[in-house]
Amino acid sequence: EKFIYNNEELEKLESMVGEFNVFDALNIKNQEKRHSDFLKWVLTPSENHGFQDYFLKLFLKKICLGKEGNAVSVFDIDTWSFTNVTLLREYKNIDILARDDENKLVIVIENKVLASEHSNQLDKYKKIIDSDFPDYKKLFVFLTLEGEEPTNPEYIPITYAEIVELLEKLVNFKKSTANEKVISLIQDYITMLRRYFMPNSDITDLCNKIYNNHREALDL
């Protein structure tokens, strides 16, 4: 009775998880390909989100900042235009490939949501890119939930928590000028990631508090 009656923490939790979220409605939170589709969309300068190359630059600066030996620097990224960058899905099984012919740059993003690297795929993809784009500068990115270390040291690890930070920065800087539907979609994606994949989210803290206060009832 104590757990059910007048439990403000439980009501707060129910209101948080009960809010409409398009990604929950489509049940795609565990579908790696759909995450890659969304990231490709928001990274592509020519897409209809209206951000042009703003988010792509945020992403590239994030992976290049403080990294020695990279093909490009933060200063390069800041001065280059990425308006004509082409992004591809599943180019020779590579999750996301960005090709910039103007600046002679190619970017590979291997995305892992609930899976791990297998079959030496990072080495295989690097060989493919080295062969297909011999004269291009190259960036290799390994995106995982918890910052799993890539087996190939040329890949730069990045986490979904860092993606959330970049998306929040995008929303904060572009909210006043961007389409409301686009902002709402990105906020839904951020909420979904925080709800299910971020270990230190508000929902996690609230669930822990509820469990600690009602441990006996919940265990029973």
Secondary structure as GFF3:
##gff-version 3
##sequence-region A 1 220
A	DSSP	alpha_helix	8	18	.	.	.	ID=ss1
A	DSSP	alpha_helix	22	25	.	.	.	ID=ss2
A	DSSP	alpha_helix	32	43	.	.	.	ID=ss3
A	DSSP	alpha_helix	54	64	.	.	.	ID=ss4
A	DSSP	alpha_helix	74	79	.	.	.	ID=ss5
A	DSSP	beta_strand	86	91	.	.	.	ID=ss6
A	DSSP	beta_strand	94	100	.	.	.	ID=ss7
A	DSSP	beta_strand	105	111	.	.	.	ID=ss8
A	DSSP	alpha_helix	121	132	.	.	.	ID=ss9
A	DSSP	beta_strand	137	144	.	.	.	ID=ss10
A	DSSP	beta_strand	155	159	.	.	.	ID=ss11
A	DSSP	alpha_helix	160	174	.	.	.	ID=ss12
A	DSSP	alpha_helix	180	197	.	.	.	ID=ss13
A	DSSP	alpha_helix	202	213	.	.	.	ID=ss14
A	DSSP	alpha_helix	215	219	.	.	.	ID=ss15
###
